[in-house]
Amino acid sequence: MARDILIVDDEADIRMLIAGVLGDEGFITREAANSDETLDALRQRCPSLIILDIWLQNSTLDGMQILDVIQ
């Protein structure tokens, strides 16, 4: 079972909270704060799961637009 999760949220405390909970359960997490970081992370390695915030402040794309790019 693959356990790589990408957490995308513009709020660092939310990313840290989710990463902490998932890390305690043995998942490997990566984090991104905006669309540029998200797309870079996807180019490096495709995760098993993406937890994606819809409203991303200070980001070129919002969550829905990122989903369009991923598709």
N, C-alpha and C positions, 0 to 999 in steps of 0.2 A: 504494500500500500504506500503510495507516494504521500509525503507529508510536508510539502513545500507550499506555504501560503503567502501571498502578497497582500499586504494591508495598505489600502490607499485612503488617506484622510488628511485634510489640511490641518487638523488639530493634533499636535504632537502628543498631548496627554491621552487622546483617544487611541492613537496608534500604539502608544506604550502600554496602555491598559489591555488592549486586545492581544498584543504580542506577549505580554506577561502571562495571561490566562492560557493562551495556546501553547506557549513554551513550557508551562507547567505540565501540560498534557502530552509533551513529547514532539510537538510540531516544530518544524523549522520555519521561521517567519522572516520576511523581508518587508521593508516599509518604503512608502513613497508619499510625498506631501503634495504633489501636483502632477499634471499630465506629462510633463517632460520627464520627471523622475520615473513615472509609471512606464512610459514607453521605453525608456532606457533599461529598466529592470526586465521588461518583457523580451527585449532583444538579447539580453544576457542569458536568460533561462526562462522557459515557460513554466509557470507555477501550476500546481494541481488545482488551486482554488484562489480566487481573488475576492477579497472583501473590499468593496468599492463604494465610497461615499458619492452621492449624486451631486451635491453642491460643493465645489472645490474653489475656495477663494484664492486669488493670486495664481490662477492656473489658466493656461491657454484654452484648454478644453474642460468641460464639466464631465461628470461621471457617465452620462448618457452618450456623449460624443466619444468618450474613450471606448465604450462598448461597441460603438459603430466601427471604430478603427480596429478593434480586436477581431470583430467578425470578419 
